[in-house]
Amino acid sequence: MDTLQQQFIRIRKLLDITFFRILFFIVLGLMLIGALYSNVKPEKLKLSLFSVAENTIRSPATVEDKESTANKRKDAINQVQPVYSLKNEYTQNRVDLITSIFQAAIQVNDDIQDDIKKQEEAANESSTTKGEPSDDEKESMLKAKLTSSVSKDLSNQVFSALIHADNDELSIAKDLTVTAINNVMTNRISADEVENAKKRVEEELKYSTLNEQLRLAAIELGRYAVIQNEFYDSNATEELRQQAAENVEPVKILQGQIIAEEGELINQDIYRQLKLVGLINNQYSYKPLIGLVVLITIILSAIYYYFYQMKWFPEKRQTYLLLYGIIFLISIMIMKIISLLQIFNFEGIGYIFPAAMSCMLIKLLIDEKLAIYNCVFMAVCGSILFNEGITGTLNYSVGIYILFSGIAAILFLNNQQRRSKILQAGSFSAIVNVLTIAALILLPNGQYSGIEYGYYFITALVSGISSVVLTIGLLPFFEASFGILSTIRLIELSNPNHPLLRKILMEAPGTYHHSIMVANLAESACEAIGANGLLARVGSYYHDIGKTKRPNFFIENQLHHDNPHDRLPPDKSATIIISHVIDGAAILKNYHMPKEIIDIAEQHHGTTFLKFFYHKALQSESDIKENDFRYPGPKAQTKESAIVGIADSVEAAVRSLTKPTPELIESLVKKIVAERLEDGQLNECDITMKEIETVSHTLCETVKGIFHSRIEYPELTKTKQVEKHDIAY
């Protein structure tokens, strides 16, 4: 064990160097890639076109079938009918045209009548008269009022009929023709429907009461007026086609979708889909590897940030980092070994993984927050490693299971600091495992038999029990190998049945009582400034273990006995007093006590001066050295050691007072602290002046509570004689 601990110490020292620290994370990342890659590596099937599928083939991922999507969109576009728009203004234009023709004919008649009247008036004045215009002249007059294109498009019979009809007939013919045109052109008339529309106008005018010549003219004008009023709208058609294409949902091959049934022929379409989802691909895909590297980089970056960016335990950062790395890798190795059993088609084999183990170890040995982070990391890795038999890369059910199991154990261990609580935490985790599995298999409305339910619940119980067994088994190994003094270890060391504490109690009872009092003072002072109060308490229990070698030479153990120092020279007495520090460290090392406890025993006196024996020696001999009457040290290196030393002096000094008063206690505490500061005993620890002030105040309050005044009850009457008692309040 010592050799292994030395190896870990060497590795921790290497981690102080940036290059080796980066190398550590690279090695950790490579090991994770090696463990996880086989579970994300794309599966390749050895299938050829027109072969037969030996097993049912499902899609490993959701992929868009772009070819099918394009064909579906093409079909949607082809189903869109061309859009034709109705030109309503064409109807009015043609009606206005026909109306203007009839109006022109009426106007010609009016003009002719006006000319005749003028001629008649002129004839009265002269004997010369001019007759009515000829038909040709009338036609010319009518054509002059129309456009050349209209004149060319209409036959002479139309003009002849118009000029021979009177205005009333023309008005009737106009109304009939316009009505017929309106009736026909109100409807859509496409290019191939124009002739039919003309016939409808003809049919509508054929049975009119007009004279034959005018009826034929009206029919020709009606046919002439009817034209196409429905035209192809390319913009509207294209817009509809675009909208139809956009409304087509992409065709996707869903994750878990069956591509080929067992025994089904691999036709061209199935073969294309297999290639599309990556099951048949001659080219190697690096995407899963890149994704895995990115995921592991995120995890390792979070770990690095936690250890090197957050300001906590910098003096033990490398130790905790190495410890966490080992626990993390052990968990991954166990997870990988269990995942290999998936080849035997064991359903839910991931539920047997001791998910709470690493979380409990990290909670007990390092930090609760890191333990919670570790739960998340384990859940992610577990969802990848236990993905056999599912569609996709991540098994979310196992990931949730591992997360809940680990967090349950962490929460139960909160403020539970006895080793026996690990078993209870594992039991609690097992119960949470059972409930989590029950939820996971009931949510999808799965159909399971009673045997299957029992199998899942047994795996949950095994997971909780194995977590306890592994945690209890590995915890002492990590504590010893890394020299970590966990809270549970401190609680065990504080057990009064510990051999060394029983040794103090049996051989030096006064020292035992003194140690208990010092422990109370030191713990309250440490907690007041945020130091480790439990460490200070346990360290106080053992700080004077060296006095058991010569218990009668210390004042607290000299009840009803003479003081042996009265018969010894001062230098000899000083040597005996000083040696209890050295003897105590030796005893603690012999019992393989934690280094923190040994340090408190060695450092609680620092290099303080034994003034009493020094001045006593000066009375008999002048040639003496002051260093011979100082403790060997070292000075206090931690806040806990410094506070235990101050509490030790305060307790001894206050106990020597005959009638301690609050004012006297406060003065004595301040004097002891001031002497320690002046003597430089606190120069080598990181305690601040503000914290020292807080420690002084806390010690005063605690000592006042312990050494409070007592009421002395008067003696009772002789008829009721009892002994006088000192009642403590």
Disulfide bonds with the S-S distance in Angstrom:
none
